[in-house]
Amino acid sequence: MLPVRIGLVIARKDIHNSNVPVLCQSCEARHRGLCGALDPEQLSELARSTRVVRHEAGEQLVREADEPGAYANVMAGVVKLTKTLEDGRRQVVGLQFAPDFLGRLYGTENHLGAEAASDVELCRVPRAALEKLVGENPALENRLMRQALRELDEARDWIVTLGRKSAEEKVASFLYLIATHANPRAAQGGRAEFRLPLSRADIADFLGLTIETVSRQLTRLKGAGVIEIDKLRDIVVPDLAVLEERCG
């Protein structure tokens, strides 16, 4: 399913320490993502086929309607999922963060496109290798199913955001989503710092608002002390609980 253009290969060697490949030892996906369902032997088998690649913001990762050739774990950064209409208009329909699984298991074509919203690192897995491992490992299949159900729940919650919330609540909900997903470790003691992975045009697209409305609501939240903004895209949330209240 993945990349149209592969970026820099970060690591490819299958070197082991305590039976766990070096490639996997510091990987968030090994513990919180799909690889958490694998034992050291299975990790070693998978590591022989995987490689970690880096893509710069704006690079296309998945082309809509192409046949998937690989899947990936998001290791760092933010990926935006898009849907293109027949007249060429494009809608941002979702965001993925580490350690989300990028791809549709057993799919015959890509139903969505994917683009690096920020600089991203992906652990790329050939389709055949992963599907073989899934067929042999019910725990891995279960973990992927649970992630798919979680994404379905989040999509339904986002439908409520788009359909029922005010403009301020939509923008606050978007900021809360980024604050709690893009870099969970940065959210310490109720405070969060992050860089917006989307332009204001993309945020407007994602929220069904105009660019002017997004800018106006960001200014209102800043004026109320809910957020601080530096250089247009660097955001500080002094108290996540206060921001959550603004989400409606």
C-alpha positions in Angstrom: 0.0 0.0 0.0 2.8 2.3 0.6 5.2 4.7 -0.4 5.1 6.2 -3.9 8.7 7.4 -3.1 10.7 5.8 -0.4 12.8 8.3 1.6 16.0 7.7 3.5 16.4 4.2 4.9 17.3 4.5 8.6 18.0 0.8 9.5 17.8 -2.5 7.8 20.1 -4.9 9.7 18.7 -7.8 11.7 21.0 -7.5 14.7 19.8 -9.1 18.0 20.2 -8.3 21.6 18.4 -10.4 24.2 16.6 -12.1 21.2 14.9 -8.8 20.2 16.1 -7.1 17.0 17.8 -3.8 17.6 15.4 -2.2 15.1 12.6 -3.1 17.5 14.1 -2.3 20.9 13.2 1.4 21.0 10.1 1.3 18.8 6.9 2.6 20.3 4.9 0.3 18.0 6.5 -2.8 19.6 4.8 -2.1 22.9 1.7 -0.1 22.0 1.2 -1.0 18.3 0.7 -4.2 16.4 4.2 -5.6 17.2 3.3 -5.8 20.9 1.4 -9.0 20.0 4.6 -10.7 18.8 7.2 -12.7 20.7 11.0 -12.3 20.0 11.1 -15.0 17.4 8.2 -13.5 15.5 9.7 -10.0 15.8 12.9 -11.4 14.3 11.0 -13.0 11.4 9.2 -9.7 10.7 12.4 -7.6 11.1 14.0 -9.5 8.3 11.4 -8.0 5.9 10.9 -4.5 7.4 12.8 -1.2 7.0 12.4 2.1 8.6 12.1 5.1 6.2 11.8 8.8 6.7 9.5 11.1 4.6 9.5 14.9 4.7 6.3 16.9 5.2 4.2 17.0 2.1 5.4 13.7 0.6 2.8 11.4 -0.8 2.8 8.0 1.0 -0.2 6.3 -0.5 -2.0 6.8 -3.8 -5.7 6.3 -3.8 -6.9 3.4 -5.9 -3.4 1.9 -6.2 -2.9 -1.8 -5.3 -1.3 -2.0 -1.9 2.2 -3.4 -1.9 3.1 -2.8 1.7 1.8 -1.7 5.1 3.5 0.4 7.7 3.6 1.4 11.4 3.8 5.1 12.1 6.8 5.5 14.3 7.0 9.3 14.5 5.1 12.3 13.1 1.6 12.8 11.7 0.0 11.3 8.6 -3.1 12.8 7.0 -5.6 10.6 5.2 -7.4 12.0 2.2 -10.3 11.2 -0.1 -10.4 12.7 -3.6 -13.7 13.4 -5.4 -14.3 12.9 -9.1 -13.9 16.6 -9.8 -10.5 16.7 -8.1 -11.6 18.2 -4.7 -9.8 16.6 -1.8 -11.0 16.2 1.8 -8.8 15.4 4.8 -10.7 12.6 6.5 -8.4 11.5 9.3 -5.1 11.8 11.0 -2.7 9.0 12.1 -0.1 9.1 14.8 2.5 6.7 16.3 2.0 3.8 16.6 -1.0 3.6 14.3 -1.1 1.0 11.5 -1.2 2.5 8.0 -3.0 0.4 5.5 -6.1 -1.8 5.0 -5.3 -5.4 5.7 -6.2 -7.7 2.8 -7.4 -4.8 0.7 -7.1 -5.1 -3.1 -6.8 -1.3 -3.6 -6.2 1.8 -1.5 -9.5 3.5 -0.6 -7.7 6.5 0.8 -4.6 8.5 0.0 -2.0 9.3 2.6 0.4 12.2 2.9 3.0 13.1 5.4 1.5 16.0 7.4 4.8 16.5 9.2 8.2 14.8 8.9 7.4 11.2 9.6 9.1 7.9 10.2 7.5 4.7 9.1 8.3 1.0 9.6 7.5 -0.4 6.2 6.3 -4.0 6.0 5.8 -5.9 2.7 2.2 -6.9 2.3 2.8 -10.7 1.9 5.1 -10.9 4.9 2.6 -9.2 7.3 -0.4 -11.1 5.9 1.4 -14.4 6.4 2.2 -13.5 10.0 -1.3 -12.4 10.7 -2.7 -15.7 9.4 -0.4 -17.5 11.8 -1.0 -15.3 14.8 -4.5 -14.8 16.3 -3.2 -12.3 18.9 -1.8 -10.1 16.1 -5.1 -10.3 14.2 -6.9 -9.4 17.3 -4.7 -6.4 18.0 -5.2 -5.1 14.4 -9.0 -5.6 14.7 -9.0 -3.7 18.0 -7.2 -0.8 16.4 -9.6 -0.8 13.5 -12.6 -0.7 15.9 -10.9 2.2 17.8 -10.5 4.1 14.6 -14.2 3.5 13.8 -15.2 4.8 17.2 -13.0 7.9 16.7 -14.5 8.5 13.3 -18.0 8.4 14.8 -17.0 10.8 17.5 -15.6 13.1 14.8 -18.9 13.0 12.9 -20.5 14.4 16.1 -17.8 17.1 16.2 -18.4 18.1 12.6 -22.2 17.9 12.7 -23.1 19.4 16.1 -20.3 21.4 17.6 -19.8 25.2 17.2 -16.8 26.6 15.4 -14.9 27.2 18.6 -15.6 23.7 19.9 -14.4 22.2 16.6 -11.1 24.1 16.7 -10.7 23.2 20.4 -11.4 19.6 19.7 -8.8 19.6 16.9 -6.2 21.1 19.2 -7.0 18.6 21.9 -6.7 15.7 19.4 -3.2 16.9 18.4 -2.1 17.6 22.0 -3.1 14.1 23.2 -2.0 12.1 20.2 0.9 13.7 18.3 3.3 13.6 21.3 1.7 12.1 24.4 5.0 12.4 26.3 4.9 16.2 25.9 1.6 16.4 27.8 3.0 16.4 31.3 1.1 17.6 34.3 -1.8 18.8 32.2 0.5 21.0 30.0 1.2 20.3 26.3 3.4 21.8 23.7 3.3 20.8 20.0 3.6 22.1 16.5 0.5 22.1 14.3 1.0 19.4 11.7 -1.6 20.9 9.3 -1.7 24.3 7.6 -4.7 26.5 8.5 -6.2 25.6 5.1 -5.9 21.9 5.9 -7.4 22.5 9.4 -10.3 24.4 7.8 -10.8 21.5 5.3 -10.7 18.9 8.1 -13.2 20.8 10.3 -15.5 22.0 7.5 -14.8 25.7 8.3 -13.2 28.6 6.4 -9.6 29.6 6.9 -10.8 32.9 8.4 -13.0 31.1 10.9 -10.1 28.9 12.0 -7.9 31.9 12.5 -10.6 33.8 14.3 -11.2 30.9 16.7 -7.5 30.4 17.4 -7.2 34.0 18.2 -10.2 33.8 20.6 -8.7 30.8 22.4 -5.4 32.6 22.7 -7.1 35.7 24.0 -8.9 33.6 26.7 -5.6 32.1 27.8 -6.6 28.6 26.7 -3.6 28.4 24.4 -0.4 30.3 23.5 0.7 30.6 19.9 4.2 31.3 18.6 5.2 31.6 14.9 1.7 30.7 13.8 2.1 26.9 14.3 3.8 26.4 17.7 1.2 25.8 20.3 1.4 25.7 24.1 -1.6 24.5 26.1 -1.0 25.5 29.8 -3.8 23.3 31.1 -5.3 20.5 29.0 -8.4 20.3 31.3 -9.3 23.9 30.3 -8.9 23.1 26.6 -11.0 20.0 27.0 -13.8 22.1 28.6 -13.8 24.2 25.4 -14.4 21.1 23.3 -18.0 20.9 24.3 
